Amino acid sequence: MNDNFFSDYFAKLQDMNQLWWKELDSGKAALNTPLNKAMNEINLKDTVELIDKASAQPGVLAKVQMDWWESQMKIWQNVTMPNSDEDNKVKPEKDDKRFNDPAWDNEAYYSYIKQSYLLFSNTMKESIESIEGLDEKAKERLGFFSRQAINALSPTNFVTTNPELAKLTVETNGENLVRGMELYQEDVQASADVLKIRMTNDSAFELGENIANTAGDVVFKNDLFELIQYKPLTEKVNQTPLLIVPPFINKYYILDLREKNSMVRWLVEQGHTVFMMSWRNPDATMANIDFDDYVLDGVVKAVDAVEEITGEKQINAAGYCIGGTLLATTLAYYSAKRMRNRIKSASFFTTLLDFSQPGEIGAYVNDPIVSAIEAQNEANGYMDGRSLSVTFSLLRENSLYWNYYVNNYLKGNSPIDFDLLYWNGDSTNVAVACHSTLLRQFYLENKLVDPKGYKVGGVFIDLSKIKVPTYFISTQEDHIALWQGTYRGAQNLNSKSTFVLGESGHIAGIVNHPAKNKYGYWINDEKIDDPEAWLSNAKREEGSWWNHWDTWLADFNPEEQVEPREAGNANYPSIMTAPGNYVRQTLPIEVSNVKSQQVKSVDDV
């Protein structure tokens, strides 16, 4: 290594230490947050319960320990004896890409480290699962958080125990670590209370230029959202317009990435008149905005605008993730108010309505943690989107967190140019009141499926009153909205429903352009209560579900198409070109007068 390496590296390290202590003193560091304290307390409580139950079952733990010891001895034999049996080696899961470097298998030292680590990981999981009488929720939490700790300590995350990193550090004279420390320092300064690792090159994309660039106009704007009407690309268009309700915990352009990944552009090319809601990125002045505000001042207002602009009395609507939850709530609100049927068909992308099976995010859903999050949000005025983004990344920690930690900070590589990852890093806050409703009333208490559980505009929301034809698309590997949970949620509606299960996950399975022909899907028209039974009798189809959905939507459009529509009308004139202003708000959002708790003028955004 060059003579200046250690001095340069430790100078960067000293800068980071000073920054860390400064943050700690100011209360910014995660150690001081109510959430961290609550998680420590509940983890301690779960651990005490585990030890108490385990002490009463010494034979179970003795067997686990004996199995571990025997396996550890086999590992030693495997690495010391040439041509050992491959079947006896401890191997990672098929989708675990951490140990792809040949040295993990070819060099005895690294092979021993890898196998011992994997064995320890498997043994910890087995130990937790083997204890009888342990509360199931506690067992889920112990499994989740122990997995987090074990994966954080993976030998792939350290220079001295990762052959690829050790070799790279020698070859570059340690420059990789110096570059990595610079990237780390920049990320710390751009993070909230948890380190948010950049996943892509932010300077590679510009909204309206090479991303979110489908041509359109903003034709309506209020304190919560901007409504975009996209320009037609066909000589004739379908008579029934399509309104898309994206989640307010992310930005809408996940559905309008680069041209080859844009659902919006594809829909316009199929002849749809597409309208898209673009939510405002909340700041501290919006603390009191609640979920029902997103229904009444959001979706309801958007439906009004689309109807008047197009002259149609009914529209098709689609909602993505929590946007679908908003759409279903709006439909139930219309029914409760005995309003005319304004939605001709409703489509739901990876949408939870029944929150009894939330997936791994359920590890964070219990009263002490929810209360701590509420206290933390009250102090900030919002749920910081940067912290929320890290939370979702840690649900798939190896591929969405530690992978980038190693690539950026230890290899010193600049992140790649990837439109989907750029969107993933473009975080949004969530208003205090709304985030509390989501966590407490929906996730924790599951009130949305209770006909007398949740009110909007003074009326109870009863999902069983929804009779609009519906289309549900979920994905097999979704870790945010388990498809079994979305399947059960769909059964709460009293409508003719089509359920489709796509391959891949929450994002890639939805943003699945037909031109790529990458992921298929399963269909089954039979109505079956059990989701697994539904899947066992389902038929797999090749290609993107987009084509299947477009064919389904055709049933809600007259055969004869109409002339392309101009943007807006006299009452809803074009305000600006797409993508508008709200989508350009990036974190952190500075507000000059937070104490007033009044919504900042949208003209100032």
C-alpha positions as CSV (number, residue, x, y, z in Angstrom):
1,M,0.0,0.0,0.0
2,N,1.1,3.6,-0.6
3,D,2.7,5.6,2.2
4,N,-0.3,7.9,2.5
5,F,-3.0,5.3,2.7
6,F,-3.3,4.9,6.5
7,S,-3.0,8.7,7.1
8,D,-5.7,9.4,4.5
9,Y,-8.0,6.6,5.7
10,F,-7.7,7.5,9.4
11,A,-8.2,11.2,8.6
12,K,-11.5,10.3,7.0
13,L,-12.4,8.1,9.9
14,Q,-11.6,10.9,12.3
15,D,-14.0,13.2,10.4
16,M,-16.7,10.5,10.6
17,N,-16.2,10.1,14.4
18,Q,-16.6,13.9,14.9
19,L,-19.7,13.9,12.8
20,W,-21.1,10.9,14.7
21,W,-20.5,12.5,18.1
22,K,-22.0,15.8,16.9
23,E,-25.2,13.9,15.8
24,L,-25.3,12.0,19.1
25,D,-25.1,15.2,21.1
26,S,-27.9,16.8,19.1
27,G,-30.2,13.7,19.5
28,K,-30.1,12.9,15.8
29,A,-28.5,9.5,16.2
30,A,-30.7,6.4,16.2
31,L,-29.5,5.5,19.7
32,N,-31.6,8.3,21.2
33,T,-34.9,7.7,19.5
34,P,-38.0,6.4,21.3
35,L,-38.2,3.7,18.6
36,N,-34.8,2.4,19.3
37,K,-35.5,2.3,23.1
38,A,-38.8,0.5,22.5
39,M,-37.2,-2.0,20.3
40,N,-34.5,-2.7,22.8
41,E,-37.1,-3.2,25.6
42,I,-39.3,-5.6,23.6
43,N,-36.2,-7.5,22.3
44,L,-35.1,-7.9,25.9
45,K,-38.6,-9.1,26.9
46,D,-38.7,-11.6,24.1
47,T,-35.2,-12.9,24.9
48,V,-36.1,-13.4,28.6
49,E,-39.1,-15.3,27.5
50,L,-37.0,-17.4,25.1
51,I,-34.5,-18.2,27.9
52,D,-37.3,-19.0,30.3
53,K,-39.0,-21.5,27.9
54,A,-35.7,-23.0,26.8
55,S,-34.6,-23.6,30.4
56,A,-37.6,-25.9,30.9
57,Q,-36.7,-27.9,27.8
58,P,-33.0,-28.8,28.2
59,G,-33.3,-31.8,26.0
60,V,-34.3,-29.7,23.0
61,L,-31.4,-27.3,23.3
62,A,-29.0,-30.2,24.0
63,K,-29.9,-31.8,20.7
64,V,-29.5,-28.5,18.8
65,Q,-26.1,-28.0,20.4
66,M,-25.0,-31.5,19.6
67,D,-26.1,-31.2,16.0
68,W,-24.2,-28.0,15.7
69,W,-21.0,-29.6,17.2
70,E,-21.2,-32.5,14.8
71,S,-21.8,-30.2,11.8
72,Q,-18.9,-28.0,12.9
73,M,-16.6,-31.1,13.0
74,K,-17.8,-32.0,9.5
75,I,-16.9,-28.5,8.3
76,W,-13.4,-28.9,9.7
77,Q,-13.0,-32.3,7.9
78,N,-14.4,-30.8,4.7
79,V,-11.8,-28.0,4.5
80,T,-8.8,-30.2,5.6
81,M,-9.5,-33.2,3.4
82,P,-9.2,-32.8,-0.4
83,N,-12.0,-34.1,-2.6
84,S,-14.5,-34.0,0.3
85,D,-18.1,-34.8,-0.3
86,E,-19.9,-31.7,-1.7
87,D,-23.2,-32.9,-0.2
88,N,-21.7,-32.6,3.3
89,K,-20.8,-28.9,2.9
90,V,-23.0,-26.1,4.3
91,K,-24.2,-24.1,1.4
92,P,-26.1,-20.8,1.1
93,E,-29.6,-20.5,-0.2
94,K,-29.9,-20.4,-4.0
95,D,-30.8,-16.7,-4.0
96,D,-27.9,-15.8,-1.6
97,K,-25.3,-14.0,-3.7
98,R,-23.0,-13.0,-0.9
99,F,-20.6,-15.9,-1.4
100,N,-20.2,-16.0,-5.2
101,D,-16.5,-15.4,-5.2
102,P,-14.6,-18.7,-6.0
103,A,-12.3,-18.3,-3.0
104,W,-15.2,-19.0,-0.7
105,D,-15.2,-22.6,-2.0
106,N,-11.6,-23.0,-3.3
107,E,-9.6,-21.6,-0.3
108,A,-9.7,-23.6,3.0
109,Y,-9.6,-20.5,5.2
110,Y,-12.6,-18.7,3.5
111,S,-14.5,-22.0,3.1
112,Y,-14.3,-22.6,6.8
113,I,-15.4,-19.1,7.6
114,K,-18.3,-19.3,5.2
115,Q,-19.6,-22.7,6.3
116,S,-19.2,-21.9,10.0
117,Y,-21.1,-18.7,9.6
118,L,-23.9,-20.4,7.6
119,L,-24.1,-23.1,10.2
120,F,-24.4,-20.6,13.0
121,S,-27.1,-18.8,11.2
122,N,-29.1,-22.0,10.6
123,T,-28.6,-23.1,14.2
124,M,-29.9,-19.8,15.6
125,K,-33.0,-20.1,13.5
126,E,-33.5,-23.8,14.5
127,S,-33.0,-22.9,18.2
128,I,-35.8,-20.3,18.1
129,E,-38.1,-22.6,16.1
130,S,-37.5,-25.6,18.4
131,I,-38.7,-24.0,21.6
132,E,-42.2,-24.9,22.4
133,G,-44.7,-22.7,24.3
134,L,-43.1,-19.5,23.0
135,D,-45.6,-16.8,22.0
136,E,-45.9,-16.9,18.2
137,K,-45.5,-13.1,17.8
138,A,-42.4,-13.2,20.0
139,K,-41.0,-16.1,18.0
140,E,-41.6,-14.1,14.8
141,R,-39.8,-11.0,16.3
142,L,-36.9,-13.1,17.6
143,G,-36.5,-14.8,14.2
144,F,-36.6,-11.5,12.3
145,F,-34.3,-9.4,14.6
146,S,-31.8,-12.3,15.1
147,R,-31.6,-12.7,11.3
148,Q,-30.9,-8.9,11.1
149,A,-28.1,-9.2,13.6
150,I,-26.6,-12.3,12.1
151,N,-26.6,-10.9,8.6
152,A,-25.1,-7.6,9.8
153,L,-22.2,-9.8,11.2
154,S,-21.8,-11.7,7.9
155,P,-18.1,-12.2,7.0
156,T,-18.9,-10.7,3.6
157,N,-19.3,-7.3,5.3
158,F,-15.7,-7.1,6.6
159,V,-12.5,-6.6,4.7
160,T,-10.5,-9.1,6.7
161,T,-12.9,-12.0,6.2
162,N,-14.1,-11.3,2.6
163,P,-11.6,-12.6,0.0
164,E,-12.8,-10.3,-2.7
165,L,-12.4,-7.2,-0.5
166,A,-9.0,-8.3,0.8
167,K,-7.7,-8.8,-2.7
168,L,-9.2,-5.5,-3.9
169,T,-7.7,-3.6,-1.0
170,V,-4.2,-4.9,-1.8
171,E,-4.5,-4.3,-5.5
172,T,-5.7,-0.7,-5.1
173,N,-3.4,0.2,-2.2
174,G,-6.4,0.7,-0.1
175,E,-7.9,3.4,-2.3
176,N,-11.2,1.5,-2.3
177,L,-11.6,2.2,1.5
178,V,-10.7,5.9,1.1
179,R,-13.3,6.3,-1.6
180,G,-15.8,4.3,0.4
181,M,-15.3,6.5,3.4
182,E,-16.1,9.6,1.3
183,L,-19.3,8.0,0.1
184,Y,-20.1,7.0,3.6
185,Q,-19.6,10.5,4.9
186,E,-21.9,11.9,2.2
187,D,-24.6,9.3,3.0
188,V,-24.5,10.0,6.8
189,Q,-25.0,13.7,6.2
190,A,-28.0,12.9,3.9
191,S,-29.6,10.4,6.3
192,A,-32.1,10.9,9.0
193,D,-31.8,8.8,12.2
194,V,-30.8,5.6,10.4
195,L,-28.0,5.3,7.8
196,K,-29.6,5.4,4.3
197,I,-27.2,3.9,1.8
198,R,-27.5,5.3,-1.7
199,M,-28.4,2.6,-4.3
200,T,-27.8,4.5,-7.5
201,N,-26.2,7.5,-9.1
202,D,-28.6,10.4,-8.3
203,S,-27.1,12.7,-10.9
204,A,-27.9,10.2,-13.7
205,F,-31.6,11.0,-13.7
206,E,-33.7,14.2,-14.0
207,L,-37.4,14.2,-13.6
208,G,-39.2,15.1,-16.8
209,E,-36.1,14.5,-18.9
210,N,-35.0,10.8,-18.8
211,I,-37.5,9.6,-16.1
212,A,-41.1,10.5,-15.4
213,N,-41.1,12.0,-18.9
214,T,-44.3,10.7,-20.5
215,A,-45.9,13.9,-21.9
216,G,-48.8,15.3,-20.0
217,D,-50.3,18.3,-18.2
218,V,-51.1,19.0,-14.6
219,V,-54.8,19.9,-14.8
220,F,-55.7,20.2,-11.1
221,K,-53.8,21.0,-7.9
222,N,-54.7,21.3,-4.2
223,D,-52.9,21.0,-0.9
224,L,-52.6,17.2,-1.2
225,F,-52.0,16.3,-4.8
226,E,-51.5,17.3,-8.4
227,L,-53.5,15.6,-11.1
228,I,-51.7,14.7,-14.3
229,Q,-53.5,14.1,-17.6
230,Y,-51.3,12.3,-20.1
231,K,-51.3,13.2,-23.8
232,P,-52.7,10.6,-26.2
233,L,-50.4,8.6,-28.5
234,T,-53.1,7.0,-30.6
235,E,-55.5,8.2,-33.3
236,K,-58.5,7.1,-31.3
237,V,-58.8,6.5,-27.5
238,N,-60.9,4.3,-25.2
239,Q,-64.1,6.1,-24.1
240,T,-63.7,5.3,-20.4
241,P,-60.7,7.1,-18.8
242,L,-58.4,5.5,-16.3
243,L,-57.4,7.1,-13.0
244,I,-54.3,5.7,-11.2
245,V,-54.0,6.2,-7.4
246,P,-50.3,5.6,-6.4
247,P,-49.2,5.2,-2.8
248,F,-48.5,8.4,-0.9
249,I,-45.6,6.7,0.9
250,N,-43.7,6.7,-2.5
251,K,-43.7,8.9,-5.6
252,Y,-46.0,8.1,-8.5
253,Y,-43.3,7.7,-11.1
254,I,-42.6,4.1,-10.2
255,L,-45.3,3.7,-12.9
256,D,-43.5,6.1,-15.3
257,L,-39.8,5.2,-15.2
258,R,-37.7,5.3,-18.4
259,E,-39.7,4.5,-21.5
260,K,-38.8,0.8,-21.5
261,N,-40.2,0.5,-17.9
262,S,-43.1,2.9,-18.0
263,M,-46.6,1.5,-17.4
264,V,-48.1,4.9,-18.0
265,R,-46.6,5.2,-21.5
266,W,-47.6,1.6,-22.3
267,L,-51.2,2.3,-21.3
268,V,-51.4,5.4,-23.4
269,E,-50.0,3.5,-26.3
270,Q,-52.9,1.0,-25.8
271,G,-55.4,3.9,-26.2
272,H,-56.2,4.7,-22.6
273,T,-56.8,8.2,-21.4
274,V,-54.6,8.1,-18.3
275,F,-54.8,10.4,-15.3
276,M,-52.3,10.1,-12.5
277,M,-52.3,11.5,-8.9
278,S,-49.0,12.9,-7.7
279,W,-49.0,13.3,-4.0
280,R,-47.4,16.2,-2.1
281,N,-44.4,15.3,0.0
282,P,-45.6,16.1,3.6
283,D,-43.7,18.5,5.8
284,A,-44.2,19.4,9.5
285,T,-47.1,21.7,8.7
286,M,-49.1,18.8,7.5
287,A,-48.9,16.8,10.7
288,N,-52.7,16.6,11.1
289,I,-53.4,15.3,7.6
290,D,-55.0,11.9,8.1
291,F,-56.0,8.9,5.9
292,D,-59.5,10.1,5.4
293,D,-58.2,13.4,4.1
294,Y,-56.4,11.4,1.4
295,V,-59.8,9.9,0.5
296,L,-62.0,13.1,0.7
297,D,-59.5,15.7,-0.5
298,G,-57.6,13.3,-2.6
299,V,-59.3,10.4,-4.5
300,V,-62.8,11.9,-4.4
301,K,-61.5,15.2,-5.8
302,A,-59.5,13.4,-8.5
303,V,-62.6,11.4,-9.6
304,D,-64.6,14.6,-9.8
305,A,-62.0,16.2,-12.0
306,V,-61.6,13.2,-14.4
307,E,-65.3,13.0,-14.9
308,E,-65.7,16.7,-15.7
309,I,-62.7,16.8,-18.0
310,T,-63.7,13.8,-20.0
311,G,-67.5,14.2,-19.8
312,E,-67.8,10.6,-18.6
313,K,-70.1,9.6,-15.8
314,Q,-68.1,6.6,-14.9
315,I,-64.3,5.9,-15.0
316,N,-62.0,3.0,-14.5
317,A,-59.6,3.3,-11.5
318,A,-56.5,1.5,-10.3
319,G,-54.6,1.8,-7.0
320,Y,-51.1,0.6,-6.2
321,C,-50.2,-0.7,-2.7
322,I,-51.6,1.8,-0.1
323,G,-53.1,3.7,-3.1
324,G,-55.3,0.6,-3.6
325,T,-56.3,0.8,0.1
326,L,-57.3,4.4,-0.5
327,L,-59.3,3.4,-3.6
328,A,-61.2,0.7,-1.9
329,T,-61.9,3.0,1.0
330,T,-63.2,5.6,-1.4
331,L,-65.5,3.0,-3.1
332,A,-66.9,2.0,0.3
333,Y,-67.4,5.7,1.2
334,Y,-69.4,6.3,-2.0
335,S,-71.6,3.3,-1.1
336,A,-72.1,4.4,2.5
337,K,-73.1,7.9,1.3
338,R,-75.5,6.2,-1.2
339,M,-73.9,8.1,-4.1
340,R,-74.2,7.0,-7.7
341,N,-71.8,4.4,-9.0
342,R,-68.9,6.5,-10.3
343,I,-66.3,3.8,-10.7
344,K,-67.0,1.3,-13.5
345,S,-64.1,-1.0,-12.5
346,A,-61.4,-1.0,-9.8
347,S,-57.9,-2.6,-10.1
348,F,-55.7,-3.2,-7.1
349,F,-51.9,-3.7,-7.4
350,T,-50.4,-5.5,-4.3
351,T,-53.0,-4.0,-2.1
352,L,-53.7,-5.0,1.5
353,L,-57.3,-4.6,2.8
354,D,-57.1,-7.3,5.5
355,F,-54.0,-6.4,7.5
356,S,-54.0,-9.6,9.7
357,Q,-51.1,-11.1,7.6
358,P,-48.8,-8.1,6.9
359,G,-45.6,-10.1,6.3
360,E,-42.3,-9.4,8.0
361,I,-43.2,-5.7,8.6
362,G,-45.4,-7.3,11.3
363,A,-42.2,-7.5,13.5
364,Y,-42.6,-3.7,13.9
365,V,-46.3,-3.8,14.6
366,N,-47.1,-4.1,18.3
367,D,-48.3,-1.5,20.8
368,P,-44.9,-0.5,22.4
369,I,-43.2,0.0,19.0
370,V,-46.2,1.7,17.4
371,S,-46.4,4.1,20.5
372,A,-42.7,4.8,20.2
373,I,-43.0,5.6,16.5
374,E,-46.0,7.9,17.2
375,A,-44.0,9.8,19.8
376,Q,-41.0,10.1,17.5
377,N,-43.2,11.3,14.7
378,E,-44.9,13.9,16.9
379,A,-41.5,15.3,17.8
380,N,-40.5,15.6,14.1
381,G,-43.9,16.6,12.7
382,Y,-43.9,13.6,10.2
383,M,-42.5,10.1,9.7
384,D,-39.2,10.8,8.0
385,G,-39.3,9.1,4.6
386,R,-35.6,8.4,4.7
387,S,-36.0,6.2,7.8
388,L,-39.0,4.6,6.3
389,S,-37.1,3.7,3.2
390,V,-34.4,2.0,5.3
391,T,-37.1,0.0,7.2
392,F,-38.4,-1.4,4.0
393,S,-34.9,-2.2,2.7
394,L,-34.1,-4.1,5.9
395,L,-37.0,-6.5,5.1
396,R,-34.6,-7.8,2.5
397,E,-31.4,-6.7,4.2
398,N,-28.8,-8.7,2.2
399,S,-30.0,-7.6,-1.3
400,L,-31.3,-4.1,-0.4
401,Y,-28.9,-2.9,2.3
402,W,-25.7,-4.8,3.0
403,N,-25.1,-5.4,-0.7
404,Y,-24.8,-1.7,-1.2
405,Y,-22.9,-1.2,2.0
406,V,-20.2,-3.5,0.7
407,N,-20.2,-2.2,-2.9
408,N,-20.2,1.5,-1.9
409,Y,-18.1,1.7,1.3
410,L,-15.8,-1.3,1.2
411,K,-15.3,-1.6,-2.6
412,G,-15.4,2.1,-3.1
413,N,-17.6,1.8,-6.2
414,S,-20.0,4.5,-7.3
415,P,-23.6,3.2,-7.5
416,I,-24.9,2.2,-10.9
417,D,-27.4,4.1,-13.0
418,F,-30.7,2.4,-12.4
419,D,-34.1,4.1,-12.8
420,L,-35.9,1.9,-10.3
421,L,-33.3,2.3,-7.6
422,Y,-33.3,6.1,-8.2
423,W,-37.1,6.1,-7.5
424,N,-36.5,3.9,-4.4
425,G,-34.1,6.5,-3.0
426,D,-36.4,9.4,-3.7
427,S,-38.2,9.2,-0.4
428,T,-41.4,10.8,0.8
429,N,-42.5,11.6,4.4
430,V,-45.8,10.5,5.8
431,A,-47.9,12.9,7.8
432,V,-48.1,12.1,11.6
433,A,-51.8,11.5,11.8
434,C,-51.9,9.4,8.7
435,H,-49.0,7.2,9.7
436,S,-50.5,6.6,13.1
437,T,-53.8,5.5,11.4
438,L,-52.0,3.1,9.2
439,L,-50.0,1.5,11.9
440,R,-52.5,1.5,14.8
441,Q,-56.0,1.3,13.2
442,F,-55.1,-0.8,10.1
443,Y,-52.0,-2.9,10.8
444,L,-52.4,-3.3,14.6
445,E,-56.2,-3.3,15.0
446,N,-57.2,-4.4,11.5
447,K,-60.2,-2.0,11.6
448,L,-60.6,-1.7,7.8
449,V,-62.3,-5.1,7.5
450,D,-64.6,-4.4,10.4
451,P,-67.9,-2.9,9.1
452,K,-68.1,-0.7,12.2
453,G,-64.3,-0.2,12.6
454,Y,-63.3,2.9,10.6
455,K,-65.1,6.1,9.6
456,V,-64.6,8.5,6.7
457,G,-66.6,11.7,6.4
458,G,-68.8,10.6,9.3
459,V,-69.8,7.2,7.8
460,F,-68.5,3.7,8.6
461,I,-66.5,2.0,5.9
462,D,-67.9,-1.4,5.0
463,L,-65.9,-3.2,2.3
464,S,-68.6,-5.7,1.8
465,K,-70.8,-3.0,0.2
466,I,-68.4,-2.7,-2.7
467,K,-70.0,-4.2,-5.8
468,V,-67.8,-2.8,-8.5
469,P,-66.0,-5.4,-10.6
470,T,-62.4,-5.7,-9.4
471,Y,-59.0,-6.9,-10.6
472,F,-56.4,-7.9,-8.0
473,I,-52.7,-8.4,-9.0
474,S,-50.3,-9.6,-6.4
475,T,-46.8,-11.0,-6.6
476,Q,-45.5,-14.3,-5.3
477,E,-42.3,-12.9,-3.7
478,D,-43.8,-9.7,-2.2
479,H,-42.3,-9.1,1.2
480,I,-44.4,-5.9,1.9
481,A,-47.9,-7.1,1.0
482,L,-47.9,-10.9,1.2
483,W,-50.0,-12.3,-1.6
484,Q,-51.9,-14.6,0.8
485,G,-52.9,-11.5,2.7
486,T,-54.0,-9.5,-0.4
487,Y,-56.0,-12.6,-1.5
488,R,-57.9,-12.7,1.8
489,G,-58.5,-9.0,1.6
490,A,-60.1,-9.3,-1.8
491,Q,-62.6,-11.7,-0.4
492,N,-64.0,-8.9,1.8
493,L,-65.5,-7.2,-1.2
494,N,-69.0,-8.2,-2.5
495,S,-68.0,-7.9,-6.2
496,K,-67.1,-10.1,-9.2
497,S,-63.4,-10.3,-8.6
498,T,-60.5,-11.5,-10.8
499,F,-57.3,-12.4,-8.9
500,V,-53.9,-12.8,-10.6
501,L,-50.6,-13.8,-9.1
502,G,-47.5,-12.5,-10.8
503,E,-44.0,-13.7,-10.4
504,S,-41.2,-11.7,-8.6
505,G,-41.8,-9.1,-5.9
506,H,-43.6,-5.9,-4.8
507,I,-42.0,-3.7,-7.5
508,A,-40.4,-5.8,-10.2
509,G,-43.5,-8.0,-10.4
510,I,-45.7,-5.0,-11.1
511,V,-43.3,-3.0,-13.3
512,N,-43.1,-5.8,-15.8
513,H,-43.2,-4.4,-19.3
514,P,-44.5,-6.9,-21.9
515,A,-41.5,-6.2,-24.2
516,K,-39.2,-7.8,-21.6
517,N,-41.2,-11.0,-21.4
518,K,-39.5,-11.6,-18.1
519,Y,-42.1,-12.7,-15.5
520,G,-45.2,-14.8,-16.0
521,Y,-48.4,-15.0,-13.8
522,W,-51.0,-17.4,-12.5
523,I,-54.8,-17.3,-13.1
524,N,-57.7,-19.3,-11.6
525,D,-61.3,-18.2,-12.1
526,E,-62.5,-20.6,-9.4
527,K,-63.5,-19.0,-6.1
528,I,-61.6,-20.7,-3.3
529,D,-61.3,-19.5,0.3
530,D,-57.7,-20.8,0.8
531,P,-55.1,-18.9,-1.2
532,E,-52.7,-21.9,-1.3
533,A,-55.5,-24.1,-2.7
534,W,-56.2,-21.4,-5.2
535,L,-52.6,-21.5,-6.4
536,S,-52.4,-25.2,-6.5
537,N,-55.2,-25.2,-9.1
538,A,-54.1,-22.1,-11.0
539,K,-52.7,-22.0,-14.5
540,R,-49.4,-20.4,-15.2
541,E,-49.3,-18.0,-18.2
542,E,-46.2,-16.7,-20.0
543,G,-45.6,-13.0,-20.4
544,S,-46.6,-9.9,-18.5
545,W,-49.9,-9.6,-16.6
546,W,-50.2,-6.1,-18.2
547,N,-51.7,-7.7,-21.3
548,H,-54.1,-9.8,-19.3
549,W,-55.2,-6.7,-17.4
550,D,-55.7,-4.7,-20.6
551,T,-57.9,-7.4,-22.0
552,W,-59.9,-7.3,-18.7
553,L,-60.3,-3.5,-18.9
554,A,-61.7,-3.8,-22.4
555,D,-64.9,-5.2,-20.9
556,F,-65.4,-1.8,-19.4
557,N,-64.9,0.2,-22.6
558,P,-67.4,0.5,-25.5
559,E,-66.1,-1.1,-28.6
560,E,-66.1,2.1,-30.5
561,Q,-63.3,4.5,-29.5
562,V,-63.5,8.3,-29.4
563,E,-61.4,11.2,-30.5
564,P,-58.3,11.9,-28.4
565,R,-59.0,14.4,-25.6
566,E,-57.3,17.7,-25.0
567,A,-55.7,18.4,-21.7
568,G,-58.2,19.8,-19.1
569,N,-61.1,22.1,-19.9
570,A,-62.4,25.5,-18.9
571,N,-62.9,24.6,-15.2
572,Y,-59.7,22.5,-15.1
573,P,-57.2,24.3,-17.3
574,S,-53.6,23.1,-17.8
575,I,-51.5,24.5,-14.9
576,M,-48.1,23.2,-16.0
577,T,-46.5,20.4,-17.9
578,A,-45.9,17.0,-16.3
579,P,-44.4,15.9,-14.0
580,G,-45.5,19.0,-12.1
581,N,-44.0,20.4,-8.9
582,Y,-45.0,18.0,-6.0
583,V,-42.9,15.1,-7.4
584,R,-39.8,17.3,-7.3
585,Q,-39.9,17.8,-3.6
586,T,-36.9,16.0,-2.1
587,L,-36.0,15.3,1.5
588,P,-35.3,17.0,3.9
589,I,-38.1,19.6,3.2
590,E,-37.4,22.9,4.9
591,V,-40.3,24.8,6.4
592,S,-39.8,28.3,7.7
593,N,-42.6,28.4,10.2
594,V,-43.5,24.9,11.6
595,K,-45.3,26.2,14.7
596,S,-48.3,27.6,12.8
597,Q,-49.3,24.0,11.8
598,Q,-51.0,25.5,8.7
599,V,-50.6,23.9,5.3
600,K,-48.0,25.9,3.4
601,S,-49.4,27.5,0.2
602,V,-49.1,25.2,-2.7
603,D,-47.8,28.1,-4.8
604,D,-44.7,28.1,-2.6
605,V,-43.8,24.5,-3.5
